[in-house]
Amino acid sequence: MRENNKTGFRRKTVLWFLNYALYIVLALIIVVSACASPNFFTVRNMYSMLLNNGQYLIIACGISLVLLTGLTDLSVGSIAYLSMVLSGIVMRDMRIGTAGGMAVCVLTGALIGAVNGFFMVKMKLSPLLVTLGMQLVLRGIAMIITKSMYIYMPDNVYAFMTKTAGGFPVVLIMVIFLVVVLHFVLSVTGFGKNVYAVGCNDKAARALGINADATRFACVILCGIFASLSGFYCAANLGTIQQTIGMSWEFDAIAISVLGGISLFGGYGKIFPGVCIGFLIISIIENILGLVGVSTYLIPIVNGIVIFASMFMDSLKYRYSSHTAR
């Protein structure tokens, strides 16, 4: 009995650490970064860091939706690029304005998401293979359309990125609004509860009358929409649509999501504070590496290590949570 008590205490201790490790890591990174560079805590640096990385938070929110249902999507970066290419061409040639361009971008993302959803959910094909193939197809189409040339954004779109409200960028306010809305949907609404139920136990969810396929299909479409919005954000911020837009974004998004506590097994994790903290950790790491003059080629290595560490911690949390539940 005493041995069982010790084992139970150890499991609870490890589980507590895993649950709060995210906050500990964020605090440590902030302290180390502040010590490593006197420019880290300046208003200009904070502003630049958040503004230049906002697209990663948007796309991480989208991919978190599919991860919560037990699926994955490796095509989000290419969705962002192709959506923005089509939107940019329409804005340039038809002069439809920022709102019209954003509408084209979102509709493109939703359509591609629907195609992904059809193959993954309806046809029951491997999400990994479907989205990997879609990634290559979409980027190839975009490269053919652009002929690897830049597309310059209209001046009114770039001007929109520089607007402020109370000294705070309007676009960042919009990103925060998206995060708040998604967090509310997942935390309060029936759809959000269905998402967690399907990801946690598909058979049990179906037994309760939840349409698991419809829930997953909706999440894949929403993921496409978020991916397209991330592309619009990035292109508007840069002022041009470049072929580097979306490259490896799927891995950045997965790193942020899993680091933020979204389980790869589905059914567990929160957009706020989880994914938001994951975004801050990744952004701060990349920012401080730049401030201290470390080669940018090191950033993918760091992201890879983060993904491995996050997967390991997620696996431990899943294992210890299962034992504790018993």
HELIX and SHEET records of a PDB file:
HELIX    1   1 ARG A    2  ALA A   36  1                                  35    
HELIX    2   2 VAL A   43  LEU A   68  1                                  26    
HELIX    3   3 VAL A   76  MET A   94  1                                  19    
HELIX    4   4 GLY A   97  GLY A  117  1                                  21    
HELIX    5   5 PHE A  118  LYS A  122  3                                   5    
HELIX    6   6 PRO A  127  THR A  146  1                                  20    
HELIX    7   7 ASP A  155  MET A  161  1                                   7    
HELIX    8   8 VAL A  170  VAL A  188  1                                  19    
HELIX    9   9 GLY A  190  CYS A  200  1                                  11    
HELIX   10  10 ASP A  202  ALA A  207  1                                   6    
HELIX   11  11 ALA A  212  LEU A  238  1                                  27    
HELIX   12  12 TRP A  249  LEU A  259  1                                  11    
HELIX   13  13 ILE A  271  VAL A  275  3                                   5    
HELIX   14  14 CYS A  276  LEU A  291  1                                  16    
HELIX   15  15 LEU A  298  ALA A  325  1                                  28    
SHEET    1   A 2 ILE A 151  TYR A 152  0                                        
SHEET    2   A 2 THR A 240  ILE A 241 -1                                        
SHEET    1   B 2 THR A 164  ALA A 165  0                                        
SHEET    2   B 2 PHE A 168  PRO A 169 -1                                        
END                                                                             
